Amino acid sequence: MLKTNRLPLFFTATSLFWFALYAYMPYVAPYAEEMQADMRLIGLIAGSYGFTQMIIRFPLGIFSDRLRKRKVFIMAGLFFAAVSGAVVFVFPSPIALLAARSLAGVAASSWVIFTILGAAYNGPNDTVKTIGLLNACNSFGRMIALLLGGIIAERMGFSHAFLLSAIAGFAGLIISMGIVEKKPETKEPPTLAALLEVAKNSQLLCASILAVLVQYISFATTFGFVPLVATELNATNFQLGMLGVIATLPGLIISPFAGKLVKKLGIQLSLTISFTLMVIACLAMPVCQAVWQLFALQILNNIGMTAAFTILMGLCIQNILPERRAAAMGFFQAVYGLGMFLGPFIMGWVSHSFGLASAFVLTGGIGILGVIASVVFVKKGYLA
C-alpha cells in the first residue's frame, strides 16, 4: 500500500510545503521593523496569516469531502506558498509583507488536506501516531528551511530568504504531481448537513478550544515577537534563523512519540505539563539578558507547544468517520486560526501601549488558562 500511494513523494512534498512557508518566517517582524512599520502593523502582518486560515479552512475541508478529492488542494497550497515568498522578493514593502502573509495563510489552509490524506494511510485508531509522523515531516521541512534561510539572510539579506521560499514552493508543486491519493471507501459523498454536524462533536470542540490557546502562544512568541527580543539582544540574522531552527527541533523529536506520551501519562497530565512549560517560557523571555538564554527558553516553549498540539490534532479526528474527517480537521484548524490571528495582533497592540514585557506576561496568562481548561475538559469527559 505504501508504494501504491507513493508515500515518499507525499512526505517530500509535505516537507517542501512547510519549507516554503517558514524559510522567511523569522524575518517577517524584523524586516517590517526595518521598513519602519510600527508594532501595531507588525502585529497585523503576523496575524494575517492566521486570519485567512480562520476563514478558509473549514469551508475547504467541507469542499474537499464533498468532492472526495485531496491532491488538487495540496497542489494549490504549494502554489500559494511559493507565490507568498515571490511577492515580497519582487515588491519589498510592508504592504507586500501583509499580502504575502495573507497568501501564506491561504496556502497553510491546505494543511487540512495534507493531514487527512496522511491519516487515510492508516487505521482510525492510529490517528495520533500518524499525525505525529506527519508533524515530524512538517518539523523537518521547517528546520531545514530556517537553517538555510538563516545562512542566506546573513549573507544576502532578508529578501533572499523570501526567494528561497518561492523556489521550495515551486519544487514541491512539481513533486506533488506524482502523489496518488487514497480515495474514501464510501461510494457516495457525505451530505453538507452531515459534514456540518461534525462541529457538534464535543471532543472536536474542546480540542479546538485548547488549540486556539496553543496557537495564540505560538504566534505571539515563536512566530511573532521573539525575534524582536532577539534583535534587542543584538542577535545576528543567522542567529535569528537559528532561533527558528531550535524551535522546530521539539517537533522533529517529540511529535512521533506523542501517542506514546498520552498512553503513558494520560491526556490530562500530558496537556497540563505542556501548557506549564509554555507559561514558564513566556514569563521568562522578556527578562533574558543574553541570546543563549532566549534559545533555551525557545526550546522549552516549543517542547510544550509541540506535545500539546500533536495530541490535540490527533484527538480532534479520533472518533470522526473517515469520510467526514476533512470537515472535522478543517473546523479544528479554522478555529485554531483564531489564536494565530489574535496572538500577534494582541501582542502588537499591548506592546505598543504597555511595552513588550507586558505582552509576554499576558501571553503567559493564556498558558495558565490552558492548564485549567485541560483539567476541566478531561474531568468532564469531553476529552478521552
N, C-alpha and C positions, 0 to 999 in steps of 0.2 A: 504493500500500500504506500510505503514511503516513496518508492521510485515512481509509482503511478502518479502521485500528487506532486512530484518534484519538489520536495521539501527544501533541499539545499538552495534552490532558486528563491523560494519563498522567504527563507530566513536571510538570504543575502539581500534581497530587495527590502526586507524589514530593516536590516542594519543600515542600508543606504538611505532609507526614508528618514530615520532618526538622525543620521549623519547630516543630511541636508538641513534639517530643522535646527540643529544645535551647533553647527560649525561656527556660527557668529553669535550665538546666544550670550556669552559673557560680555560682549562688546556693545550690546544694544544701549544700555544705560550710559556707559562712559562715552560712546560715540555721540549719543544725543546730547550729553552734557558738553562735549567738545563743540557741538554745533549751537551752543547757547540755549538749549531747551531748559526750562525750569523744572523743578521737582514734580509739579502737577502734570506737565506734559509728558515727562518721563514715565510717570505712573500710568498715564493714559496709553502711551505707546506699548508699555509692557502688558497692560491689561487688555488691550485689543485682541491679543492672541487668544485669551480665554473667552472674550465676549462673542467672537464669531463662532467658536465651538459650542457655546451655550445655546446659540440659536440653531445651528445646523445639525448637531449630532443626532438628536432624537428623530427628527424627520428623515435624516439619511438612513438610520437603522431601519425605520419602517419601510422606506422606499426599497432598500436592499432586500428585505424579507419578502416584500410583495413581488419584486422582480425575480427573486431567487437567484440573484447574481452577486458576486463578490469582486471578481478580478477587475472589472471595469472601474470600480470605485477606488481600488488600490492604485491603479494606473493614474487615475485623476489626482489622487493625493500626492503621488510622486511628482506629477507635473506642476502642481501649485507650489510644492515645496521648493522646486527648482526656480520657479518664477519669483518667489519671495526673495531669494538671495540675489537674483539678477537685477531686480528693481532698484535696490539700494546701491549696487555697484555702478549701475549706469546713471542713476539720478540721486546722488547723495544729498540728503536733506532730512530734517525732522519729519516732514510730511511723507517723504518716501519711506522712512522708518515706520511710520504709522501704517501706511499702506502695506508694507512688507509684513509686518506682524499680523495684520488682519488676514492677508493671504496665507500666511503660515498657519493661522488658526483654521482657515478653510481646509488646508492640507491635513492638519492634525486631526480634523474631524473624521477622516477616513480610517483612523486608528480603530474605530468601532469595527470596521470591516476586517482589518488585519487580525484582530483578536478573535473574531467569530470564525474566520476561516482557519486560524490556528487551532481553536478549540474543537473544530469539526474533525480534526485528525485523530482525536482520542475520545474515550468514553465520557459520559456526563459526570462520573464520579471522580474524574481526574482533572477537573477544571482548574483548581488552584495550582496543581503541578504543571499543567500545560501553560497556564498564564505565566507561571514563574519562569519557564523556559523561554517563552516569547519575550518576557520582560528582560531576561538576561541578554537576549539578542538586541533588544532595544538599548540596553545599557552599553553593550559592546560598541554599537554604532555611534552612540553619543560620546563615549570615551575617546575613540579614535578621532572623531570629528573635533573634539575640544583640544586634543593634543596637537593635531596638525594645524587646527585653526590658531592655536596659541603661537606656534612657530611662525606661521605665515603673517599673523598680525604683528608680531615682534619685528620681523624683518621687512615687511612690505606695507604695514599699516592696516587699520581696521577694515577698510573697504575690500581688501583682497580675501578676507575671511568670508565675506558675502559671495564673492566669486567662487570660492571653494564649495560653498553650499550649493550653488547653481549647478556646478559640474557634477557633484554627487547625486543631485536630484535627477538630472537627465540620465545619468548612468543607471540609476535604479529603475527608471522608467523603461529603459531598453531591456534590462534583465527581467522585469516583471511581465514582459510579453510572453515569457516561457512558462509562467505559472499555470498549472492545471488545477482549477478549483474543484472542491468536493461539493457536489450538489446536495441539497436537503433530500432526505429519503422520501418525504411525503410527496405525493403527486400533485396536490393542489396547494397553491399558496394560501397562507392564513388570511382571514378577513381583516380589514382595517380595525374593526371593533375588537377582534381578538388580540391584535397587536397592542392596541391602546390599553387593553386590560392588564398588561404586564406591569403598568405603572402602579397598580394597586397592591402588588406583591410586597409584603411587609419587610422581608429580608432585603429586597432590592432597594426599597425606600430608605431603610436605616443605613445600609452600606453606602448609599449615595450621599446621605447627610454627612456621614463621617468623612467621606472622600472630599466633600467641599472643604472641610476644615484642613485636611492634609494638603490639598492643593492651594488653599489660601496661604498656608505657611510656606510651602514650596516656592510659590511665585512672588511672595512678599520678600523672601530671603534669597535662596539659592539663585533663582532665575529673575530676581528683581533687584534688590538693593545691596546685597552682599558685595557685589563688585565695586559699589561706591565706597563701602567701608574699606575695601582693599586699596582703592586709589588714595584714600585719605592716609593710608599707611605706606604710601609711596610704592605700591606694587607695580611691577613692570607689566607690559602687555602679555608677555609669556606667563608670568605668574597668574594673571587673570585667567588665562586659558587653563593653567594647571589647577586653579581653584575649581573650575568646572570639571576637569578630569577626575579629581578626587571625589567630587560629588556623585559621579557615576559609578565609582568602584563598589559601593554597597549594593547597587542594583545588580551588578555583574556577579557578585559573590553570594549575596543573600537571596535574591529572587528565586533561584532554582530550589532553595530549601525552605521556602515559606510554608509549603504544605506540611512538611515535617515539623516545623516550629509550632504550627497550630495543633497538630496531633499530640505533641509532647506537652505544651503549656496550656492549650485551650485558647479559644478565641478571646475571652476577656483579658487574660493576663498578657497575651501576645500584643493586643492593641493598647492596653494601658502602659506597658513598658515602652512601646513605640512612641506614643504621644509624650510620655515623660522625657524621653531623650530629646524630642523636639523642643520642649519647654526649656530645658536646661540650656540648649544651644542658643535659642532666641534671646534669652535673658543675658547671656554672657557675650554675645557677638559685639554689641556696641561699646563694650569696655575693653576690647582687645588692644594690646599695646604693640603687637608685632604680627607680621603676616603669618608666621608659623602657627600662632595661636588661632588665627582665623581658619587656617587649614584644618586644624584639629577639630574645631567646632563644626566646620563644614561636613567633615566625615561623620561626626556624632549625629548631627541633624539629619543627614541623609540615610543613615542606618535606620533611624526611626521612621522616616518617611517611606523608604523602600519597603520595609517589612509591613507597615500598616497598609500601604496602598496595594501591594501584591495580594495580601489577604482579602481586602475588600473587593478587589477586582474579580477574584475567584468566587467569592461568596455571592456577588450580585447576579450571577447567571447559574449558580449551582443547582437550583431547583426550578429552572425555566426550561420549557420544551425547546428542543434544538431549532425548530422552525420559527421560534419567536425570540431567539437569543440576540439577534442583531438589534431588534427593537429594544430589548432589555438593556443591552450594552450601550445602545445609543442614548437611552434615557439616563443611565448611570453617568456616562461621560458628558452629556449635556448638563446635568445637574452639577457635576463637579467643575464644569467650566465656569460656574458662578464664582467658585473660590479662586480660579485662575485669573478672573477679571477683578474681583474685589480685593484680593491680596495686594497686588501692586498699586491699584487705584487708591485704596485707603492709605496704603503705606506712603504714597506720594503726597497726599493731602496732609496727613498727620506730620510727616517730615517737614513739609513746607511751613506748617503752623507752629509746631512744637519741637521740632528737631528730630534727627534720625534715631536717637536713642529711645525716645518716647514711642516711636513707631515699632521698634523691635520689642519693647515691653508689651505693647498691645498685642503683638503677634504671639508672644509667649502666653498671654491670657487666652488666646484662641486654642492653643495646645492644651491648656488646663480644661477648657470646655470639652475638648476631645476625650480626655481621660474620663470625665464624668459621664459623658454620653455613652462611651463604650461600656462602662459598667452597667448603666441603666438598660441599654438595649439588650445586653446578654441576659441580665437577670429577668427582664420582662419576656424573654424567649423570642425576641424579634430577630436575633442573630444566632444561628445554631449550625 
